[in-house]
Amino acid sequence: MASLVIVISVAAIVAVVRSRTMAAGVVRFHNSSHSLWLRPPVIPSLAVVVLLIVLLLPAVAQGAVELFGLDTMPSGLVRRVPYVLAALSLVSLVVMLWRLRLAPGIEMTPTGIHGVRGVGAVHWRWDEVGDVTVEPGRVARLALAHAGGSPVLAVPALLLGSDPRQAAALLQFFRDNPEDRVVLAEGGAAALRRVREVTALR
């Protein structure tokens, strides 16, 4: 029971941490690279890793109970649930490690865009970027389409680290204004400043 209480407590904390990353109008970017990189914060991902590790505790506790012959609930189903949770946790950890081969968020460079960990692999030139829209809903998602019509990726705010509406506006701007893409090589702050200057004049 103690292990289950810990799991529930950690899950609640993770939910709060992840919900705080979804703020309207926010643009988060990594400014040390030579690009405009809309990148989610690391803390929510670390929180998920902690939760997945904590999910192993019930299986460890159940294993100890069975190894030492301690009293436990007679239900076979109850005894198996901790091992199911542990298996799901291990699979999820492997998936997260596999996804590390892709850059998180969306990186915009003078030549194209790269990302998006969690929904698919994007390595597109600017002329390959098709429709960029926002899917409405309880949680808005950035809809990013290839110019050829496929694939179409739906990227939630958690994987962007930014408001999908803001991300869509930035992608549309640099897709439609090739003469301004050179500023992307100067970093995120310079790119955002350029977008605001140009759009303010229109």
N, C-alpha and C positions, 0 to 999 in steps of 0.2 A: 504493500500500500504506500509506503514511503516513497518508493521509486516512481509510482504513478503520480503522486502529489508533485514531485519534482518535475516530471514531464509536463504536467498541466501548467505549472507555474512558469516554466521556461517557455512553453508555447504561447502563453498570454503575453509575456515580455516580448517575444519575437513579433507577435501580431502588432503590438504597439509601436515597436521600432520600425517595422515595415510601413505601417500606416503613416508615420510621420515623414516619410520620404515623398509622399504624394501630395504636394502643395501646388495649388493653382498658380500659374504664372511664373513658376520657378524655372530658371535655366542653370543647370549645373554643368560645368565643363572642366576638363583637365587642361591647365594652361601651360604646362611645361613642355608639351610637344609642339611641333611645328604644324599645327592644325587646329580646327575647332572640333574638339572631341567631347560630345555629350556623353558623359560617363556617370553611371550610378555610383553612389557612395559605397564604400567597402563594408561598412558596419552591418547593414541588413543581410548581406551575404554571409558574413561571419556569424551573425546571429542564427541563421538557418543551419550552418555547419554545427554550431553548438547544440542546437535542438536535435539534429540527427544523431549526434554522439550521445546525448542524454537519452534518446530513445533506445539505446542499447542497455540502459540500466535495468529495466524490468526483466530482460532476458538473463542478465547476469544474476539478478536477485533470484529469479526462478531456478536458474541452474544451481545456485548455492543451496536453495531449499531442497531440491531433489538430491543433490550430492550428499548433504548431511542428514537427510531424512527428517527434515523439520515439518511441522504441521502446516498444512496449506488447504486451500479450498479443494473439495473433492471433484469439482467439475473439470473434465478433461479439456473442454473448450477454453476455460479460464486459464488453464496451465499452458495452452498452446499460443494464446494471444501475444504474450511477450516475445516469443520467437518469431511470430509473424511481423511484429513491429520492428524487430531487429533486422529481419531480412529486407523489409522495405527501406529501412534506414541505410543499410549497406548498399543497396541498389541505387538509392538516391545520391549517396556520396560518390559512387562510381560515375554516375551521370554528370554530377557537378565537376568532377575531375576531367571527364571527357570534354566538357564544354569549355574548359580553360584554353583549348587550342584556338578559340575565337576571341577577338577583342570584345570587351563589354561595351554596351551602348553603341553609338554611331559616331564614327570619326569622319569628318569632312576635310579633304585635302584639296589642293588646286586641281588635281587630276581626277578625283572621284571620291567615293564613300566606302567605308569599311565597317563591319560589325556583323551581325547583331547577335551576341551570345544569348542563348535561351530560346530563340525562335527560328534561327536559320543563319546561314553564312552569306554575307553580302560583301562582294568585292566588285563594285560597279564603277565604270566610268560615268562622268556626268551625263553623257549622251545616252546612257543606258537607264537613267533614272526616269521612270514614268510618272504616273499620278501619285501625288502625295496628299493624302487627305487625313481627316480625323474621324474615327468611328465613334459615334456617340454611345452613351450608355452610362451605367452607374459609375464605371471607371473607363474614361476615354482611352482609346488606343490609337497610336499612329499607324495608318495604313500606308505601306510603302510598296509600290508596284514597279516591276521591271518594265522598261519601255516596250519590250516584246510581249507584254501581257502576263508573263509568268516568270517567277513566282510573285505572289502578293503576300507580304508579311504584315501581321498585326502585332505591333510592339506596344506593350503596356508601359505606363509611367515607371513602374518599378525597374524595368530593364533599361529604361532611358536615363532615369535619374532626373528627368526634366518633365515639365508639362508637355504632353504630346502636341498641344496646339502651338506652343512656342517652337518645338522641334520641327513641326510641319512648315511653319512660316520661314524658318531658317533654311530648310532644305529647298523649299520653293524659290527662295530668293537666289541662292547660289546656282540652282538649276537653270533659272531663267536669266541670270546676269553673268555670263562667262567672263566679262571684263573685270568683274569684282572678285573673282576667285583667287587672284594672286594674293589678296590680303589674308587668306586662310593660312598661308605659310608663316605669317607673323604671330600666330597663336590665337587662342579663343577670345581674349579681351579685345584685340585689334579687330577681329572679324565681327564681333558683336557691335563694336563702336561704328564700324563701317555700315552695317545693316541699318542701324538706328539713324545714322546721318542721311543715308540715301532715302530711306522710307519717310523720313521727316520732311524731305524736300518734295515729295510727291503729293 
